[in-house]
Amino acid sequence: MGRHKRRHPSRERRGYHHGDLREALIDAALELISEKGPAGFTFADAARGAGVSPAAPYRHFRDRDALMADIAKRGFQSLAEDLDAAAKDGSPNAVATVERIGQAYIDFARREPALFSAMFESGLTSSEAPEVKAAEDRAFNVLLQACEAISNTATAAQRPPPMMMALHLFSLAHGIAALYSRGDGSRRTIPMSPSELLEAAVLVYLDGLGISK
């Protein structure tokens, strides 16, 4: 797709140094998420992983939920950057743009499985973490704008609602990402690559709406 590759800063393992406690705790939490899942560790576990006392994390985070909210927010911010780059990279064809956005979503999930898991499995509500919801909305709006562009290519009588399209296509991309992003033995074997599955699913969906590439 011609997209740039970059490492998310939260994935660079550092260990704790003076003045870098916040990042060390985030790194430790992501490692724990990789091993045990988003609900499988405590605030004290994250402190231990960062090599600090159980009281030290409170300098930066109110509690474990605040730590998870920070991680999820960073994840959605990074995802939004990837989706935005994909939307602006290449052909002006609206359908091709949606496919690139979907591929960027899958690429992110495969590259950052712990971060992806934290984003969607933290258990935090919108009222508990409005900053996470704001970052999530920014990422979703990239897809919504692409769907608006597709909708505008249809006649007024046949124009599908952009929000409906965005929700359906998000569900497709997220489902494929969930199938392929797991790194453990529980991932099911599927006889198609994620890119092939995504492309076929998008084309079948849009064809059902009377939209061709």
N, C-alpha and C positions, 0 to 999 in steps of 0.2 A: 504493500500500500504506500510505500515511500514515507512511512511515518518514522519519526525519530524514536530511538530507544533511550530510555533513561532509567536509572535506578531510583526508586522512591527513597527519600532520605531516611525514612523510618526503618528500612530494611538493611541499612549498613550497620552491622554489629560493632558497637564501640566498647562497651564496658563503661563503668562509671569513672568520670574524672571530675574534679572540682568545677562547679559551674555548669555541668552537663547532666545533672540528675534527671531532669525531665525527659530528655532523649533516651537516657539509659533505661528508664522505667518503661518507656514505650517499646524499646527494642526487646526488653525482657518479656513484656506482656505478649508481644507478637510471637516470640519463640514459644511461650507457653500455649498460646492459641494454636500454634502449629502442632504441638504435642498433644494437647488435651481438649481443644475446642474453646470457644469463647466463655463457656460457663464452667470450665474445668479447673479454675485456679482462683486463688484468693489475692487480696491486696498484699498480704504478707509474702505470698509466693513471688509476686512481681518484685517486691523489695529484695527478697533473697536472690532472685535472678540477676538483679542489678548490682548485688554486692553491698547493699546498705542495710541499715537497721529497719525494723518494721515501722518505726515512727517517721523515718526520713521522707517517704512519699507524700506525707501531709504538707510538706513545704510547697508542693505544686498542685496536688489534687485533693479535693475534698474527701473523696472516697473512691472505691473501685469503679463505681458508675461514672464518675467524672473522668477517670483514666480511659475507660472504654469509649466514652463520648468523644474524647480528644482523638483517639485512634480512628473511630468511625468518621469523624469530621474530616480528618486528613485524607482518609481513603476516598471519600466522595469528592473532595477537592481535586485530588490527583486524577480520579476517574473523569471528572468534568473536563480537565485539561486534555486528557487523551481523546475524549469524544469530540471536543471542540476542534482539536487538531485534525481528527479524521473527517469531520464535516467540511473543513476548509481545504482539504488535501485532494486536488485532482478535478475530476469531471464535474461539470455543473448539472449533470443528470441527477434528478432528485432521487430516483430509485437507487442508483449507484451510491449516492451519498448515504442513504439509510443502511445499505449493506456495509459500507465502510464503518459506520457508527456501530453497528452490531458486531462487526469483527473486532473493533477496538475494545468493545465491552468484554468479549470472550478473551482477548489477549490479556487484558488487565486481570481478569479472574485467574488465568493460568499463571501469570507472572507473579501475582500477589495473593496466593490462596489464603494466607492468614489474615491479611488486611480485608479481603473480600468477605471472609467469614465474619470478621468483627463488624463490618458494615451492616450485615443483614441478620445477624444472630445475637446481637448484644442484649436484646430484650428491652432496650430503652424506648420509651414513648416520646412522641413529639413534644409533649408538655415538659417532660423531664430533660430533654436535650434539643431545644429549638435550633441551636446552631448546627446540629447534625441534619435536621430537616431542611434547613436553608441550603446547606451544601448538597444534599440529595436532590432538592428541587432544581438547583442549578444544573446538575448533571442530566436530569430528566428533561429539562427544557431544551437541551441540545437536540434530543430526539424529537421532541414536540415540534420544534421549528422546522426540522426536516420533513416531518409529516404534514405540516401546514403547506410546505412547498409542493409536496406530492398532491395534496388535496386540491390545490389551486390549479393543477393541470387538468382536472376533470371539469365537465360542464356543471353548471349550478345544480341541475336536477340530479346528477349522479355523484356529487361531491361528498365523500365520506367525512365524518367528523374527525378532525385531526387528533383530538384527545383520545377518542376510541382507538384510532390507529396506533397512536403512541403507546397506549396501554397494552394492546395486543402484541406489538412488536417488541416492547420491553419484556413481556412475558416469554416470548420466543427466545430472545437472546439470553435472558436470565436462566431459563430452563436448560438451554444448551450449555451455558457456562457452568451451571451446577453439576451437570452430568460429567463434564470433562475436567473440571478444575480440581477435583479431589486427588490428593497425592497418595492416599493410602490404598490398601487392598480392597476396600469396599466399593471402589469405583467400578461400575459395570463396563464390560467390553461392548463397544458399539462399532458396527462395521462401516462407519463413515467418519471422516474427519470433521471436526467442529465447523470448519469453514464451509465444507460441502453441505453439511446439514443445515447451517444457517442460510446459505444461498438458496437452497431448495425450498426451505420453509418460507422465506420472504417472498420468493417468486410465486409460490402456490397461494399464499395469503393475498398478495396484491392482485394476482390474476382473478381471484374470487371477487375482488372489488371492481374488476373491469379495468385495472391499471396495468399497462405493460411497460417493460423496460425500454 
